[in-house]
Amino acid sequence: MAKWLSHHGCNVTVSQFPSGGREVGQAIQDRATELGADLVVMGAYGHARMIQTVLGGTTRTMMEQTDLPLMLAH
């Protein structure tokens, strides 16, 4: 995705960082805010509905937030 976005003129930064014990969706939002990101691009992988319902999920957390534009790829 980064290569495709770069090819189309976007300034792309790919990074990895520890969550520090926070929920992953919240860690992604915090990091994007720290970096002043204009867009979060992430993979969206489904899990069984029962597991998703009980445990929630990073994809759901990111889709429910309204502060950052989100591009999902599957």
N, CA, C and O atoms as a MOPAC input file, in Angstrom:
PM7 MOZYME 1SCF
protein

 N      0.83000 1    -1.16800 1     0.00000 1
 C      0.00000 1     0.00000 1     0.00000 1
 C      0.88400 1     1.24500 1     0.00000 1
 O      0.61300 1     2.20600 1    -0.72000 1
 N      1.94700 1     1.22200 1     0.81500 1
 C      2.82900 1     2.39000 1     0.88200 1
 C      3.45000 1     2.69200 1    -0.48200 1
 O      3.55000 1     3.85000 1    -0.88900 1
 N      3.86000 1     1.64200 1    -1.17400 1
 C      4.46800 1     1.83300 1    -2.49400 1
 C      3.45400 1     2.43500 1    -3.46600 1
 O      3.78000 1     3.35000 1    -4.22200 1
 N      2.22800 1     1.91800 1    -3.44200 1
 C      1.17600 1     2.41800 1    -4.33400 1
 C      0.86200 1     3.87800 1    -4.03000 1
 O      0.75400 1     4.69500 1    -4.94500 1
 N      0.71600 1     4.21100 1    -2.74000 1
 C      0.42200 1     5.58900 1    -2.35500 1
 C      1.56600 1     6.52300 1    -2.74100 1
 O      1.33000 1     7.62500 1    -3.23600 1
 N      2.80900 1     6.08300 1    -2.51600 1
 C      3.97500 1     6.89300 1    -2.87800 1
 C      4.01700 1     7.14400 1    -4.38700 1
 O      4.31700 1     8.24800 1    -4.84200 1
 N      3.71300 1     6.11000 1    -5.13800 1
 C      3.69600 1     6.23200 1    -6.60200 1
 C      2.68900 1     7.28400 1    -7.06400 1
 O      2.85300 1     7.90000 1    -8.11700 1
 N      1.65600 1     7.47500 1    -6.26400 1
 C      0.62500 1     8.44300 1    -6.61200 1
 C      0.80700 1     9.79000 1    -5.90600 1
 O     -0.13500 1    10.57400 1    -5.79200 1
 N      2.03100 1    10.04600 1    -5.43500 1
 C      2.37700 1    11.36100 1    -4.91600 1
 C      2.13100 1    11.59600 1    -3.43700 1
 O      2.25700 1    12.72700 1    -2.96700 1
 N      1.78500 1    10.56100 1    -2.69800 1
 C      1.54700 1    10.72100 1    -1.25500 1
 C      2.85000 1    10.57700 1    -0.47600 1
 O      3.70800 1     9.76800 1    -0.82800 1
 N      2.98900 1    11.35600 1     0.57000 1
 C      4.12400 1    11.23000 1     1.48100 1
 C      3.75300 1    10.14800 1     2.49300 1
 O      2.85700 1    10.35300 1     3.31300 1
 N      4.42700 1     9.00600 1     2.44700 1
 C      4.06200 1     7.84100 1     3.24800 1
 C      5.16700 1     7.50600 1     4.23400 1
 O      6.34700 1     7.49800 1     3.88300 1
 N      4.77500 1     7.22900 1     5.47700 1
 C      5.69800 1     6.74700 1     6.49400 1
 C      5.13400 1     5.44700 1     7.05300 1
 O      3.99200 1     5.40000 1     7.50900 1
 N      5.93800 1     4.39900 1     7.01500 1
 C      5.54100 1     3.11500 1     7.59300 1
 C      6.35900 1     2.93500 1     8.85600 1
 O      7.58300 1     3.06400 1     8.82800 1
 N      5.69400 1     2.63800 1     9.96700 1
 C      6.43200 1     2.46900 1    11.21500 1
 C      5.78000 1     1.39900 1    12.07700 1
 O      4.60100 1     1.08000 1    11.92800 1
 N      6.57700 1     0.86200 1    12.97300 1
 C      6.10500 1    -0.09500 1    13.96400 1
 C      6.48300 1     0.45600 1    15.32400 1
 O      7.54500 1     1.05900 1    15.48400 1
 N      5.61500 1     0.24900 1    16.30700 1
 C      5.92200 1     0.70900 1    17.65000 1
 C      5.14000 1    -0.12500 1    18.65000 1
 O      4.08200 1    -0.66000 1    18.31900 1
 N      5.65000 1    -0.24300 1    19.87300 1
 C      4.95800 1    -1.03400 1    20.89700 1
 C      3.70700 1    -0.31000 1    21.40000 1
 O      3.66600 1     0.91900 1    21.45100 1
 N      2.69700 1    -1.08400 1    21.76800 1
 C      1.44100 1    -0.49200 1    22.24900 1
 C      1.56900 1     0.02400 1    23.67500 1
 O      0.75600 1     0.83800 1    24.11400 1
 N      2.56600 1    -0.43400 1    24.39200 1
 C      2.74400 1     0.01600 1    25.77200 1
 C      1.61600 1    -0.43900 1    26.68900 1
 O      1.32700 1     0.20700 1    27.69600 1
 N      0.98100 1    -1.55600 1    26.33800 1
 C     -0.08800 1    -2.08100 1    27.16700 1
 C     -1.46600 1    -1.50600 1    26.85800 1
 O     -2.46500 1    -1.96100 1    27.41500 1
 N     -1.53000 1    -0.51000 1    25.97500 1
 C     -2.82300 1     0.05800 1    25.59300 1
 C     -3.51900 1    -0.86700 1    24.59600 1
 O     -2.87800 1    -1.70600 1    23.96300 1
 N     -4.83900 1    -0.70400 1    24.46200 1
 C     -5.58300 1    -1.40300 1    23.42700 1
 C     -5.00100 1    -0.95600 1    22.08500 1
 O     -4.68500 1     0.22200 1    21.91500 1
 N     -4.85600 1    -1.86600 1    21.14200 1
 C     -4.15000 1    -1.57500 1    19.89000 1
 C     -4.80200 1    -0.42900 1    19.11400 1
 O     -4.10100 1     0.44800 1    18.61000 1
 N     -6.12800 1    -0.42600 1    19.01400 1
 C     -6.80300 1     0.65900 1    18.30100 1
 C     -6.49500 1     2.01900 1    18.90400 1
 O     -6.28200 1     2.99300 1    18.18200 1
 N     -6.47300 1     2.08200 1    20.22800 1
 C     -6.16400 1     3.34100 1    20.90100 1
 C     -4.70300 1     3.73100 1    20.66800 1
 O     -4.39400 1     4.90900 1    20.48700 1
 N     -3.80600 1     2.74300 1    20.67300 1
 C     -2.39200 1     3.02100 1    20.42100 1
 C     -2.19700 1     3.57700 1    19.01100 1
 O     -1.40100 1     4.49300 1    18.80800 1
 N     -2.92300 1     3.02200 1    18.03500 1
 C     -2.83200 1     3.52300 1    16.66000 1
 C     -3.32500 1     4.96400 1    16.59100 1
 O     -2.68400 1     5.81400 1    15.97300 1
 N     -4.45300 1     5.23800 1    17.22000 1
 C     -4.99900 1     6.59600 1    17.21500 1
 C     -4.03800 1     7.57600 1    17.88200 1
 O     -3.80800 1     8.66900 1    17.36300 1
 N     -3.47700 1     7.19200 1    19.02800 1
 C     -2.53300 1     8.06500 1    19.73600 1
 C     -1.31400 1     8.36400 1    18.88100 1
 O     -0.87700 1     9.51100 1    18.79400 1
 N     -0.76300 1     7.33300 1    18.24900 1
 C      0.43900 1     7.51300 1    17.43200 1
 C      0.14100 1     8.38700 1    16.21400 1
 O      0.93900 1     9.25900 1    15.86800 1
 N     -0.99700 1     8.16100 1    15.56700 1
 C     -1.37000 1     8.96800 1    14.39700 1
 C     -1.51800 1    10.43600 1    14.78900 1
 O     -1.10300 1    11.32500 1    14.04600 1
 N     -2.11000 1    10.68700 1    15.95600 1
 C     -2.26400 1    12.05500 1    16.44100 1
 C     -0.90400 1    12.68000 1    16.73100 1
 O     -0.65800 1    13.83100 1    16.37300 1
 N     -0.01400 1    11.91500 1    17.38500 1
 C      1.34200 1    12.41200 1    17.68100 1
 C      2.07100 1    12.81300 1    16.40500 1
 O      2.78300 1    13.81700 1    16.38000 1
 N      1.89100 1    12.02900 1    15.34800 1
 C      2.59400 1    12.27700 1    14.09600 1
 C      1.90000 1    13.30900 1    13.21400 1
 O      2.45800 1    13.73500 1    12.20300 1
 N      0.69800 1    13.71000 1    13.58300 1
 C     -0.06100 1    14.63900 1    12.75200 1
 C     -0.52100 1    13.98900 1    11.45900 1
 O     -0.60200 1    14.64900 1    10.42200 1
 N     -0.82400 1    12.69400 1    11.51700 1
 C     -1.21400 1    11.94400 1    10.31500 1
 C     -2.52900 1    12.47100 1     9.74700 1
 O     -3.43700 1    12.85400 1    10.48400 1
 N     -2.60500 1    12.47900 1     8.42300 1
 C     -3.82100 1    12.88300 1     7.72900 1
 C     -4.72500 1    11.68800 1     7.44500 1
 O     -5.92100 1    11.85500 1     7.21000 1
 N     -4.15300 1    10.47700 1     7.46700 1
 C     -4.88300 1     9.27500 1     7.09200 1
 C     -4.23900 1     8.07000 1     7.75500 1
 O     -3.01300 1     7.98100 1     7.83100 1
 N     -5.05400 1     7.15000 1     8.23300 1
 C     -4.56500 1     5.87200 1     8.74300 1
 C     -4.96300 1     4.80500 1     7.73500 1
 O     -6.13800 1     4.68100 1     7.38700 1
 N     -3.99200 1     4.03800 1     7.26800 1
 C     -4.23100 1     2.93800 1     6.34000 1
 C     -3.90700 1     1.66300 1     7.08800 1
 O     -2.81500 1     1.51700 1     7.63700 1
 N     -4.86700 1     0.72800 1     7.11100 1
 C     -4.63100 1    -0.51500 1     7.84100 1
 C     -5.38300 1    -1.66000 1     7.18700 1
 O     -6.35800 1    -1.45300 1     6.46500 1
 N     -4.91800 1    -2.85300 1     7.45000 1
 C     -5.61000 1    -4.05000 1     6.99400 1
 C     -6.80500 1    -4.31300 1     7.87900 1
 O     -6.79700 1    -3.98200 1     9.06500 1
 N     -7.83300 1    -4.91000 1     7.30400 1
 C     -9.03400 1    -5.25300 1     8.06400 1
 C     -9.26200 1    -6.74900 1     7.89900 1
 O     -9.67400 1    -7.20900 1     6.83500 1
 N     -8.99700 1    -7.48600 1     8.93600 1
 C     -9.13900 1    -8.92800 1     8.88500 1
 C    -10.24600 1    -9.35400 1     9.81800 1
 O    -10.22700 1    -9.01900 1    11.00200 1
 N    -11.19600 1   -10.07700 1     9.30600 1
 C    -12.33800 1   -10.51000 1    10.10600 1
 C    -12.02500 1   -11.70500 1    10.97600 1
 O    -11.21000 1   -12.55400 1    10.61600 1
 N    -12.66300 1   -11.76700 1    12.09700 1
 C    -12.60600 1   -12.91200 1    12.99300 1
 C    -14.02800 1   -13.41700 1    13.14400 1
 O    -14.97700 1   -12.76100 1    12.71500 1
 N    -14.17400 1   -14.57100 1    13.74800 1
 C    -15.50800 1   -15.11600 1    13.97300 1
 C    -16.37100 1   -14.08500 1    14.69500 1
 O    -15.89200 1   -13.40000 1    15.59800 1
 N    -17.63000 1   -13.97200 1    14.30600 1
 C    -18.51600 1   -12.95900 1    14.88400 1
 C    -18.62100 1   -13.07100 1    16.40100 1
 O    -18.68200 1   -12.05600 1    17.09400 1
 N    -18.64300 1   -14.29400 1    16.91900 1
 C    -18.77000 1   -14.47500 1    18.36800 1
 C    -17.54800 1   -13.89600 1    19.07900 1
 O    -17.68600 1   -13.18400 1    20.07400 1
 N    -16.37400 1   -14.19600 1    18.58000 1
 C    -15.14000 1   -13.67400 1    19.17400 1
 C    -15.12000 1   -12.15700 1    19.06600 1
 O    -14.77300 1   -11.46000 1    20.01900 1
 N    -15.49500 1   -11.65500 1    17.89400 1
 C    -15.52100 1   -10.21200 1    17.66400 1
 C    -16.49200 1    -9.52700 1    18.62600 1
 O    -16.19600 1    -8.45600 1    19.15600 1
 N    -17.64100 1   -10.14400 1    18.84800 1
 C    -18.65100 1    -9.57800 1    19.73800 1
 C    -18.15800 1    -9.54400 1    21.18000 1
 O    -18.35300 1    -8.55300 1    21.88400 1
 N    -17.52700 1   -10.61600 1    21.61600 1
 C    -17.07100 1   -10.71200 1    23.00600 1
 C    -15.84300 1    -9.84900 1    23.24600 1
 O    -15.77400 1    -9.12200 1    24.23700 1
 N    -14.88300 1    -9.92600 1    22.34900 1
 C    -13.60100 1    -9.26300 1    22.57300 1
 C    -13.46900 1    -7.90500 1    21.89200 1
 O    -12.55400 1    -7.14400 1    22.20500 1
 N    -14.37000 1    -7.59500 1    20.96700 1
 C    -14.20900 1    -6.35600 1    20.21300 1
 C    -13.15100 1    -6.56900 1    19.14800 1
 O    -12.99600 1    -7.68900 1    18.66000 1
 N    -12.43800 1    -5.56000 1    18.78400 1
 C    -11.38700 1    -5.71700 1    17.79700 1
 C    -10.84800 1    -4.37600 1    17.35800 1
 O    -11.51600 1    -3.34700 1    17.45700 1
 N     -9.62000 1    -4.41400 1    16.86900 1
 C     -8.95300 1    -3.19600 1    16.42300 1
 C     -9.69000 1    -2.56900 1    15.24200 1
 O     -9.85600 1    -1.35100 1    15.18900 1
 N    -10.13200 1    -3.39800 1    14.29600 1
 C    -10.85300 1    -2.86100 1    13.14400 1
 C    -12.09800 1    -2.12300 1    13.59700 1
 O    -12.36200 1    -1.01000 1    13.14200 1
 N    -12.86100 1    -2.73200 1    14.48700 1
 C    -14.07700 1    -2.07900 1    14.98000 1
 C    -13.74900 1    -0.77700 1    15.70400 1
 O    -14.40500 1     0.24200 1    15.48700 1
 N    -12.74500 1    -0.81200 1    16.55300 1
 C    -12.34500 1     0.39200 1    17.28700 1
 C    -12.00700 1     1.51900 1    16.32400 1
 O    -12.42800 1     2.65900 1    16.51900 1
 N    -11.24900 1     1.20000 1    15.29000 1
 C    -10.84300 1     2.22900 1    14.33700 1
 C    -12.02600 1     2.73300 1    13.51100 1
 O    -12.08500 1     3.91600 1    13.17500 1
 N    -12.96600 1     1.84900 1    13.18300 1
 C    -14.13200 1     2.27000 1    12.41200 1
 C    -15.07300 1     3.14200 1    13.24000 1
 O    -15.77700 1     3.98900 1    12.69100 1
 N    -15.09000 1     2.94100 1    14.53900 1
 C    -15.97900 1     3.71200 1    15.41000 1
 C    -15.43100 1     5.09100 1    15.76100 1
 O    -16.19400 1     5.98100 1    16.13600 1
 N    -14.12300 1     5.27700 1    15.64500 1
 C    -13.55800 1     6.59100 1    15.96700 1
 C    -13.85500 1     7.55100 1    14.82900 1
 O    -14.00400 1     7.13600 1    13.68000 1
 N    -13.94200 1     8.83700 1    15.15300 1
 C    -14.29400 1     9.83200 1    14.13200 1
 C    -13.24900 1    10.92400 1    13.95600 1
 O    -13.46400 1    11.87300 1    13.20100 1
 N    -12.12700 1    10.80000 1    14.64300 1
 C    -11.11200 1    11.85400 1    14.57800 1
 C    -10.18900 1    11.74200 1    13.37000 1
 O     -9.71100 1    12.75800 1    12.86600 1
 N     -9.93300 1    10.52500 1    12.89900 1
 C     -8.97000 1    10.31300 1    11.83800 1
 C     -9.60800 1     9.63300 1    10.63500 1
 O    -10.35100 1     8.66600 1    10.80200 1
 N     -9.33500 1    10.12000 1     9.41900 1
 C     -9.77900 1     9.39200 1     8.23300 1
 C     -9.10200 1     8.01500 1     8.20700 1
 O     -7.94600 1     7.87400 1     8.60400 1
 N     -9.83200 1     7.01500 1     7.73800 1
 C     -9.36200 1     5.63600 1     7.78700 1
 C     -9.56200 1     4.98200 1     6.43200 1
 O    -10.64200 1     5.06200 1     5.84800 1
 N     -8.50700 1     4.32700 1     5.92900 1
 C     -8.59500 1     3.54300 1     4.69800 1
 C     -8.32400 1     2.10700 1     5.07500 1
 O     -7.25200 1     1.78500 1     5.58700 1
 N     -9.29500 1     1.23400 1     4.82200 1
 C     -9.15900 1    -0.17900 1     5.15500 1
 C     -8.88200 1    -0.99400 1     3.89200 1
 O     -9.47000 1    -0.75300 1     2.83800 1
 N     -7.98200 1    -1.95600 1     4.02100 1
 C     -7.68800 1    -2.88800 1     2.93000 1
 C     -7.85100 1    -4.30100 1     3.45400 1
 O     -7.51100 1    -4.58900 1     4.60200 1
 N     -8.36800 1    -5.17100 1     2.62100 1
 C     -8.56300 1    -6.55800 1     3.05900 1
 C     -7.80300 1    -7.47300 1     2.14100 1
 O     -7.82600 1    -8.69000 1     2.32400 1

